[in-house]
Amino acid sequence: MTTAAKLLFTGQTHVTSGPDGTAHANDGSLDIKLAQPHPAAENLFAAAWSACYLGALGLAAAQRKVKLPSQPSVDTTIDLNNANGAFFLRARLDVSVPGVDRAVAQELIEAAHGICPYSKAVHGNIEVTTTLV
C-alpha cells in the first residue's frame, strides 16, 4: 500500500514573451521583466535551485544535529550550452557553510543533493559541480 503524497507548496507563474515580456507569480512573490528569455531563464532556475538547496542543507544539518552558527549561502551558475545543434545545461553550486568543520560541511552539502527536489530532478540530466567554498 502506498501513502498519498502530501502537497507542501505550489508555485504558479504566468510568463509572456517579447520585448515587454514578464514573469508573475500568482501569489505576488515574483514580478519581473523578461525582455529576453535568456539569461533570464538560467537566472531564475539558479535562484530557484539555490533557494531549494539551502532549505535542503538546513534539513540535512538538523537531521544530523549540526548547529549552523551562521547562515549558509550558495552561488549557483547555470550555463546554457549548444553542441551540434543540441542545447544542454551545466550547473555549478559554490556553497559556503561558515563556522562548520570542513568535513562536516562537505557531508552536509552532499546530503543536501539527496534531499533537494531540484537536485533530484536534474540528477543524471545535467552536469553538476558542487564546491565547498
C-alpha positions as MATLAB code, in Angstrom:
seq = 'MTTAAKLLFTGQTHVTSGPDGTAHANDGSLDIKLAQPHPAAENLFAAAWSACYLGALGLAAAQRKVKLPSQPSVDTTIDLNNANGAFFLRARLDVSVPGVDRAVAQELIEAAHGICPYSKAVHGNIEVTTTLV';
ca = [
       0.000    0.000    0.000;
       1.430    3.384   -0.972;
       0.898    6.532    1.004;
      -0.565    9.508   -0.847;
       1.825   12.394   -1.243;
       1.152   15.466    0.873;
       1.263   18.656   -1.171;
       3.544   21.144    0.605;
       3.780   24.067   -1.812;
       2.702   25.035   -5.289;
       4.451   27.627   -7.404;
       2.496   29.031  -10.306;
       3.586   31.700  -12.745;
       2.333   33.435  -15.848;
       5.072   34.328  -18.330;
       4.794   36.363  -21.525;
       7.476   36.709  -24.201;
       8.682   39.521  -26.409;
      10.311   42.866  -25.710;
       7.725   43.544  -22.983;
       7.865   40.005  -21.559;
       7.201   39.451  -17.878;
       7.000   36.741  -15.267;
       4.468   36.991  -12.456;
       3.870   34.552   -9.631;
       0.211   34.139   -8.765;
       0.989   34.735   -5.074;
       2.753   38.050   -5.827;
       6.194   36.831   -4.719;
       7.682   37.311   -8.197;
       7.133   40.145  -10.651;
       9.951   40.721  -13.121;
      10.525   41.891  -16.671;
      11.862   39.305  -19.108;
      12.714   41.262  -22.214;
      14.879   38.368  -23.350;
      14.291   34.744  -22.437;
      17.994   34.124  -21.831;
      19.782   34.623  -19.464;
      16.563   35.234  -17.510;
      15.615   31.544  -17.633;
      19.025   30.477  -16.360;
      18.993   33.136  -13.615;
      15.528   32.111  -12.456;
      16.497   28.438  -12.445;
      19.670   29.252  -10.494;
      17.721   31.270   -7.920;
      15.017   28.610   -7.509;
      17.526   25.777   -7.213;
      19.639   27.781   -4.732;
      16.644   28.508   -2.511;
      15.565   24.865   -2.519;
      19.125   23.652   -1.948;
      19.580   25.933    1.080;
      16.393   24.535    2.599;
      17.728   21.021    2.000;
      21.061   21.981    3.554;
      19.275   23.221    6.681;
      17.291   19.984    6.864;
      20.464   17.896    6.415;
      22.060   19.821    9.294;
      19.004   19.346   11.518;
      18.865   15.613   10.755;
      22.500   15.302   11.821;
      22.039   17.615   14.819;
      24.589   20.061   13.413;
      24.037   23.633   14.552;
      24.686   26.139   11.794;
      26.306   29.098   13.629;
      25.592   31.435   10.715;
      23.531   31.334    7.562;
      24.912   29.236    4.704;
      24.888   30.630    1.183;
      25.168   29.302   -2.333;
      26.271   30.943   -5.567;
      24.703   28.949   -8.379;
      25.732   29.275  -12.012;
      23.632   27.763  -14.775;
      25.257   27.601  -18.211;
      23.203   27.134  -21.370;
      25.335   25.292  -23.908;
      24.962   24.126  -27.500;
      26.844   21.288  -29.142;
      25.985   20.061  -32.611;
      22.622   21.829  -32.505;
      21.603   20.335  -29.149;
      21.031   22.585  -26.150;
      22.018   21.470  -22.658;
      22.690   22.872  -19.200;
      25.602   22.703  -16.789;
      25.435   23.807  -13.164;
      27.936   24.904  -10.555;
      26.971   25.374   -6.920;
      29.564   27.124   -4.751;
      28.382   26.552   -1.185;
      29.518   28.367    1.951;
      28.778   26.868    5.378;
      30.607   29.272    7.704;
      31.553   28.154   11.182;
      31.167   24.426   10.449;
      34.080   21.986   10.293;
      35.007   21.439    6.623;
      34.495   17.677    6.709;
      31.059   18.114    8.296;
      30.181   20.893    5.862;
      31.196   18.659    2.939;
      28.939   15.891    4.277;
      26.067   18.379    4.583;
      26.399   19.730    1.046;
      26.455   16.201   -0.360;
      23.424   15.197    1.733;
      21.555   18.290    0.561;
      21.611   16.963   -3.017;
      19.828   13.838   -1.851;
      17.117   15.939   -0.193;
      16.656   18.865   -2.620;
      13.924   18.173   -5.211;
      15.726   20.347   -7.782;
      18.917   18.333   -7.357;
      16.909   15.141   -7.713;
      15.163   16.449  -10.829;
      18.412   17.187  -12.652;
      20.325   14.121  -11.412;
      21.789   12.428  -14.466;
      20.318   15.052  -16.776;
      22.883   17.820  -16.408;
      26.470   18.021  -15.248;
      26.552   19.426  -11.695;
      29.654   20.528   -9.815;
      29.296   21.369   -6.128;
      32.191   23.056   -4.349;
      32.556   23.919   -0.679;
      33.980   27.446   -0.546;
];
